[in-house]
Amino acid sequence: MTTITATKTINVFIADPLSEDGIFPLRQEKDLDLNVIIDTGLTPEALMAKIADVDVLLVRSQTTVTREVIEAAKSLKLIGRAGVGVDNIDLAAATEHGIIVVNAPDGNTNSAAEHTIAMMTSLARHIPQAFNTLKNGKWDRKSYVGVELKNKTLGVVGFGRIGVEVAYRAKGQRMNVMAYDPFLTEERAKELGVTKATVEEICAAADFITVHTPLLPETRNLINKDKFAMMKDGVRIINCARGGIINEDDLYDAIVEGKVAGAALDVFISEPATDHKLLTLPQVIATPHLGASTIEAQESVAVDVSNDIIKFYKTGTVTNPVNMPSIPKELLAQVEPFFELAEKLGSFLSQITGEPVQEINLSYAGEVANYDVRPLTSNALKGLLSKNHGNHVNDVNARYLSERIGMKINEHKTTTAKGFTSLITIEVKTANETHTVAGTLLNGLGARIVKVENYVVDVVPEGHLLYIKNTDKPGAIGRVATKLAEKNINIATMQVGRAQVGGTAVMMLTVDNVVKDEDLTFVGQLENIDEVKAINL
């Protein structure tokens, strides 16, 4: 990003209530001419009427920053979200209009982790229920016999910042901790003193289960009827993350049926949830989305965003961006054609790799090696991580997220492109696997995948693909085509590659529809077929 020169008054509009201590950095800033305007509780129409000359908009969760609001803000350069989520900000519209969006991803980590532990302890000891009984004039010691946390197993589903902090605290209670995260490696788990596990293994073994994943298509209803059936009788459930990760209807049934001993909930699919049926169950305790509601957290997130505003106007950079920042026009013209290719290559690898990636090696060869390739690496990482992180990962935070989970990132440049004008090769390593894909841009023809593992191919990286490893023997291609025809799956294109006659070969098929898991199974059972994976680009 280029340096921003502030030659006029900078209007900072605060649309939601924020801690005065949190915005103190803006108040005491001497080098910049900041005009702090506080006007909260506005309707979208009222906000649009007041935002035309605003340079910075600062919000929490109450104000929705829509495309219409962004388009009404003719001078807007930065939107600050004093908190983690940015669901209330139209990121696409902000990026389209060249507006940087920043948040405070670490400000409420401690608060959310402490709230999770408080909810778990309250659930184990029936503290809210016992208190209500006492408030109603009854001294009842027999109805609220609880359980200890010591020596119990806590399953942490989602092992990011908050999940790790919860684990630290649970170990302080002398609990055994199992953790699941798509990017958690055995080495990292050992370092943190937890047991790496699958969601299914956690369901089978844990006495308490807490969820700390983002709400993505892959995590929506992650804990459902089938998962409850795997659990121990008497398991206890905690959700202080996002409503929708746990299927609320299935949770209700599991409690009524006696499978789940109790649940502690801070979040719901639809909020406010004052009349939710789960609240009718005596085994359920709940709070109204208070995970980040501490004085310290409220102050911390506001301070973080305030400092990022100042940093932006002094240096042109920010610490916690959540969308693509401005890229110098000269650089953009050079590398922009490679953006989509790099992301598609990363996405391809994410879908053929079955284990957490520990290391990624990116090689830029030929003309592309003459450019600043950092934006391309970010796009490749975005493609690699988006399978599990969804919209939370973008061009800017992809490197940060990768490094945070312990992934090693190596870039290499060479002028030798092996017959191509430019060639991008990406290799990922896990504890047990290594996978490689390479791509290029062909003049007039666009992006191509030209190598998968050690096999030369020529595949357009878009649509629905099938990646098939097979033994190079007569009839393999025909059997695959016949089986797909039986399943009414039309093959649009086919590429085959082999290293040697009679050895292992690959088929890369473009098909017209998403291939179902059961159809993949049928193809995988064919003679001389070793591996089949569906890839959607």
N, C-alpha and C positions, 0 to 999 in steps of 0.2 A: 504494500500500500504506500502511496505517496504521502508526504507530509501535508497536513491541513494547515493553512495559514489563516488564523482568525484575525480579520482586520475590522470586524464590526462586533456589535453586541450579539452574544449568542443567547437566544431565547430557549430556556429549558422549561418545558411544560410538564408538571407533575399532575397526572390525572387520577391517581389513587392515593389513599392515605399512606404515608411513609413516616418512619421514625425520623424525628428532627435530628437526632444524633447521626442517623444514617446519611442524611444529605448535608451534614456538616462540611464534608470536603468541598462541596459546591459553594457553600456559604463563605468559606474562608479562602478560597482560591484567589490569588492576587494577580497572577500573570495574565489571566483571561478575563474578559468582560462578560461575566455570566449574569443573565437576568432570569432568576428563578421565579416561576409562576406556579402557584398551587391552586388548582381548581378541580375539586373532586366530585364524584357522584353525577357526572354529566351523562346525558343520553348521547347515543352516537351522533344524532343530528346537532346537538348543542356543541359537542366536541369538534365536529367538522366546521362549524361556524367560527370557531376560535383558533383553529390550528394553521391557518394559511401561512403565517410568518414564523412558525415555530421551527427551530433548528433541531431540537432534541425532544423526544417524547419519552417520558418515564412512567411506567405503569407497573401494577402488580397483576392480580388475576381478575379484578373486577371489570376493568375496561377492555373491551374487545376492539382490537386494532384491525379493522377490516380494510379491504381494498379501497373502499370508498373513502375511508378516513385517510389512508395513505395518499390517495390521489388528490385529496383536498389540501394536503400539507405541501405546499409548493416549495418550501425551503428545507424540508425535513432531510436530515443527513444520518440520523442515528435514532434507533428505538432501543431503550433500555428496559429489560424485564427484571424487576427486583425479585427474583426467585429462579426456580429451575425450569419449569415447563414453559413453553411458548405456544401452547395450544390456542391462546387467545390473540395471536398475532399472525397475520397472513404473510408467511415467510416468502412465498412465491412473489407476491405483489411487492414486498419490500426489496427483494433482490432485483426484480424487474426494474424498479425505480432507482436502483443504485443506493439503497438505504441499508446501512449496517444494522444488524440486530445483535445485541449482546444480552447475556443473562448472567446469573450468579450461581453456577453449578455446585459450588462447594459451601455456600453460605449456610444452608440448612442441614448439612449432613449430620452434624452432631445432634441437632435437635430431633431430627427424624429417627435417628438410631436410639436416642434416649427414650423417645415416645414409644418405640416398638418394645423396648425392654420393660417400660412401665406397664404397657398393655399386657405383655406376656405374664408379668408378675401378678398383676391384678386379676388376670384370668385364672391363674393357677391357684390363687388364694381367695377367690370370690369376694374381693374387697368392695366393689361397688354394691353388690347385692347385700352384703353384710351391713354396710353403712346405711343403706336405705332402710333395712329392717330396724336398725338401732334408732334411726331418725323417727321412725314410726312408733317408737316406744316399746319395742320388743327386744329383750336380751336373749338372743338365740345363738348358742355356741355349737349346737349339734348339726344344724343344717348346712353349715359352711366349712366342712372339713376339706382342706385343699390338698395339693400335692407339692412336693419340693422340686426345685429346678436342678439341684445337685444330682449328677450322674444320669440325668435325662438326656435324650438325644434331640438336638434342635436341627431341623432341616432348613437351610437358607436357600430359597429358590431365587436366583438373581444375585450375583456376587460382585456388584459394582461398589461405588464409594460407600453407600449406606449399608449394603449387605456385609461388607468387610467390617465396618464399625460395629454392627450388631454382633458379629461373630466374636470380636474382641471382648465385648461386654459379656456375652454369654459364657465365654471361657472363664471369665472372672467369677462367674457363678458356678464354675466347675461343671459345666455342661459339656457333652460331646457334640461337636458341630460337624454336620455334613453340608456340603455346599454344591450347588449346581450353577454353572454359567457356561454358555457355549464357548467362551474363550478362556475358561479356567484351565490351566495346565497342571499336571501332577507336581511340577516343581514349585509353582506358585502356591498350590494348596499346602504342600509340605512346609514351605516357608511360613505360612500363616497358621500352621497347626490345625488344619481342618482336613476332613476326608472328602476328596473329590467324588462326586456321585451323580448319577442321572436323576431326573425327576422321579422316575419309577422307583429307584432304589431309596430315595428319600421317603416317598410315600409308604414304602414297605417297612421302614425301620424307625422313623422319627416319632417322638412323643409330642413334639411341638413342630409346627411348620409355619414359617413366615415367608412372605413373598416380597421381593424387591426388584422386580423387572419393570421396564417400561411397558406401557400398554400398546402392543403391536398386533397385527393380525395373527402372528405366531403365538402370542402370549394371551390373547383374549380367550377366556374360558380355559386357561391352561390347567387349572384345578377344577375338575368337573366330576360328574357321576362316576366315570370309569376310574379316575384317580382316587376318589373317596373309597371305592370298593377295594383298592389295594392297601389301604391304610389299616393300622392297628385299631382295634376297638378302643375308644377313649382318647383318641388323638385330639389335640387342640390346635386351632387355626388362628393365625394373626395376619391381618392385611392393613398395613399403614402405607401402602404404595399407591395403587391406582384401582379404582373400582372397575370391575370387569375382568381382572386377572383370575378371580375366583368366581365361578358360576353361582350366583346368589340363590337361585332356585334349588340347585343341587345341594348347596350348603344347608339350606333350610331343611331339605328332606333328610340329609345325613344326620343332622342334629335331632330331628324328631324321631328318626329310626334308632337312635342311640349309638351310631357309629362314631360320631364326633361328640366329645364331651362338652365342648364349648368353643366359642369364637370371639375374638376381640377385633373390632373393625373400626378403622378411622376414616375409611373411604367407601363410597358406594357408586354404582353405575350412574345413578341419577341423584343429584344433590340440589337442594337439601332433601334429606331422606327421613323426615320426621314421622311418616306413617308407614315405613317399610315393615313388611311382615317379619323380618328377622328380629326386629326390636320387640316383638311380642313374646319371644322365647326367653325364659329366665336364664338360659345358658349363654346368652349373648350379652357382651358389654360393648359399648360403642362411644365414640367421641365424634364431634362434628368437624372432621378434617383439620385436626390440630397439630399434625406432624411437624409443621414448620412454625407453629405459633408460640415462639418464645421471644422474650425481649431481645436476647442475644442474636437469634436468627434473623428477626426482623431488621435489626440494626445492621447485621453483617451483610445481608444481601443488598441492602441499600447502599452501604459503604462500597461494596465491590463494584456496583454499577456506577456509582458516582465517580469513583476513581477511573473507571474505564472511559467515561465521558471526558474527563480531563485529559487522560492519556491520548485519546483520539484526536483532540484538538491541538495537542502539543506535538505529537509524533506521527499522527496518521495511522497508528496501529492500535489494536485493542487486545485485551487479554483473553476474553471469553466470547468470541464471536460465534454465532450459530447459523450464519448464512455466508455466502461468498462475499468477501470484501472487494473493494475496487482493485483492479489489476491494471497497471500501466498499459495504455493502448498499444504501445509498441510490442510488449510481451504478449498481450492478448491476441494480436493479429498473428503472431508466430505459432503459438501453442494451441489456440482454441480448436483448430481442426482435430487435434489429438485427444481432446477432453473425453469425448464419448467413447473413443476406442479404449482408452486407459480404464475407464469405468467398466466397460463391458468385459475386458479381460479380467479385472478383479472379480466381477460378479461370476464369471465363468468358473474361476478357481474356487470361489466360495461354494459352488454347487457340486463340484467333484471332490472336494476335500471333506473328509468325515471326522476330522479331529481338530482341536484348537491349534491355530497357526502360531508357531513360536518365532518364525523368522520369515521375512519376505525380502527377496532380492530383485531389484528392478534394474534392467539393463536398457539403456537408450543408445541406439547405434545409428550411424549415418547423420543426416542433416539435423534430426531432432536433438542430437547430442550437443549441438551448438547453442541451444536455448537454455533458459532457466527452467528446469524440468520439475521444480517443486510443485507447481499446480497439477502437473500430470500425476505425480506420486500421490497427491491428495485425492485425486479422482479415482485412481486405482484402489487406494485404501477404502474409499467410500464404497466402491463396488464390492470389495471383499467383505466389509463389515455390515452392509445394509441388510443382508439376509436375516441377521439377528437383531440389529439395532434399528431397522426401519428408517423412518424419516428423522430420527434423532441424529443420525450421522450425516454429515454433509462435507462439502469440499474443504471447509475450514477446520472443523473439529475432528476430521478423520485421523489425522496424524496424532493428535492429542489422545484420542480414544485408543488408538493402536498402542501407543507407548504406555498408556496407563495400565493396559492389560498385560504388559510385559513383552510385547512383540518387538523383535529387532527389525529395524528398517535399514536396508542397505541400497544405495544408489550407485550405479556404475555407468560411465559414459565411454563410448568408443566410436571412432570414425568409421570402423569397418562394419558394414551392415549386411554382408553375405548376400549380395545380389539385389538388395532392396535400397531404395532411396533413404528410407527411414524404417527402423524396426524397433518395436518395444517388446521386450521379453520379460516375463514375470515368473519367478519361481517362489513357491511357498514350501516351507518345511514345518512338519509337525513332529511329534515324538517318534512316529513310526512311518511317516510318508513324506515323499517329495513329489510335487506336481509342478509342471511347467506349461505355459501357454505363451505364444508370441503372435503379434499382430502388426499390421502395417496399413497405410493408406495408399490405395492405387489411384493414380490420376484418372479422374472421370468415372471411377467405379466405387469409390468410397472405402469404408473399412473392411478389412479381411482378417480372419484368423488364419495364420499360415503354418502354425506348428502347434501340436498338442502332444505333450510329453516328448517322445523322440520321433514322432510321426509327422510327415509333411502333409498338410491339407490345404484346402482353399474354401473357407466357409464365411458367409456373411454373418456377423455377430448380432443377429436380431431374431425375434420370434421364438418358436418352440423347437428345441433341438433334442436329439437323442445321441448320447455319447455311449458307444458300445465297444467294449474290448472283446476280441474273439481270437480263437486259434485260426491261423491262416490255412484253412482247408476248403476244398470245393464244397459248395452248397450252403455255406454259412450265410451269405448275403441273401440267397433265395429264401431260406427258411425264415429269416427276419422279415423280409418283405411280405411273405405269405401270411405270417402270424399277424403282422400289423394290418394287412388287408382284412383278415378275419375279424379284427376288432374295429373295422371301419375307420382306420387311421391312415390318412393319405400322405404319402411321401412326396414332398415338393422337390427336394434335392438330396443327393447322396454323395459323400466324399469318403474314400477309403485310403488308408495308409498302412504301410508295413515296413518293418526294419529289415526283415529277411524272409525269404520264401519258407513257408511252413512254420514260422514263428508266431509271435503275438502280433495282431493287427488291430486297427481301430476303424470303426465306421462312424461318420458324423452325418446324421440325417436331419434335415429340416422337415417338420411335419406341420400340418395345418391346424392342429388342436393341441391343447394341453393333454398330456398322456397321464392317465390315472395310474395309481400305484399298483393296482391289481394287473393292469396291462403290462407294466414293467416287469412284474413277477413272471408272467407268462413268457415274455421274450427272454428273460434271464434263464429260464429252464430249458431253452432250446440247446441242442447239441452244439458243442464247440463255442458257446457263448459264455464268457467269463464274468462280465460285468456290464450292467446297463444303468445309466443315470439320465434322468430328464433334466434339461437345462432350459430355463426360461429367461430370455434376454429381451 
